[in-house]
Amino acid sequence: MGEKHALESFVARIWLESAPNGNTMWRGHVRHVQSNEESYFQDLGALNEFLAHVSGLPGFRPTGRLPSEDENS
């Protein structure tokens, strides 16, 4: 059988916000349910860092491809 990991729960909110230059950008907030530790982020890299920090596990490694592109390869 594979490794066992503790169950971790997170609540995340992600929204679009207008930037000062008129463009839109994704923003977000994530909270770790067990510890109530929370963070705001402006990109998925910061979200990934928070998840890795709280869980003690390495985060995802982006491939630069969309999931739909992976299905077609």
N, C-alpha and C positions, 0 to 999 in steps of 0.2 A: 504494500500500500504506500501511497505518497506521504509527504510530510504533512503534519498537522499544524495548523495555524489557529490562533485565537480569533474568534469572531469579532470584527470591528464594525461599528455602524457610524455612518456619516450622513448629515443632512446638508445638501448643497442647493443654493439658489444661483441661477445664472440669468443675466439680463443684458439687453442692449442699451447702451448709453451714448449720448452725443458727446463727442470730443470737442475741445475748444476750436479746432480747425474745421468743424462742420462734418467730419467723418463720424461714423458710428464705430463703437468698440464693445467687445464683450467684457463684462465685469462679473464678479461673483463673490459669494460668501460661502464658506464651508465650516461646519461645526462637527467635532468628534463627540458623539453622544455620550460615551462612557466618561470622558474627562471634562467635557464642556469647553475644551480648548477650541479656539476658532481663529479664522483668518479670512481676510478679504484678498482678492486677487484680480489681476488684469490680464492674465494669460494662463494657459494650461500648464506651462512650466512651473509657475508659482503654486498652482493647485497640486501638481505632482510632488513638489518639494514638501508641502504640508502633509500630504498623505504618507510620504516616506518617513518624515520626521515622527509623526504620531504612531504609525504602525511599526516602525523599526525595520520595514522591508524596503528593498529598492523599488523605485517607481518604474513606470513604463519607459520604454525607449522608442521614441517616435521614429517611424520609417520614412516619413515624408510622403507617404502615399495615403490615399483615401481608402477606407475599408472596402468600398466597391471595386477599387483597383486590385486589391489583394484577391478578391473572389475571381477576377478574370485572369489572373496569372497562372 
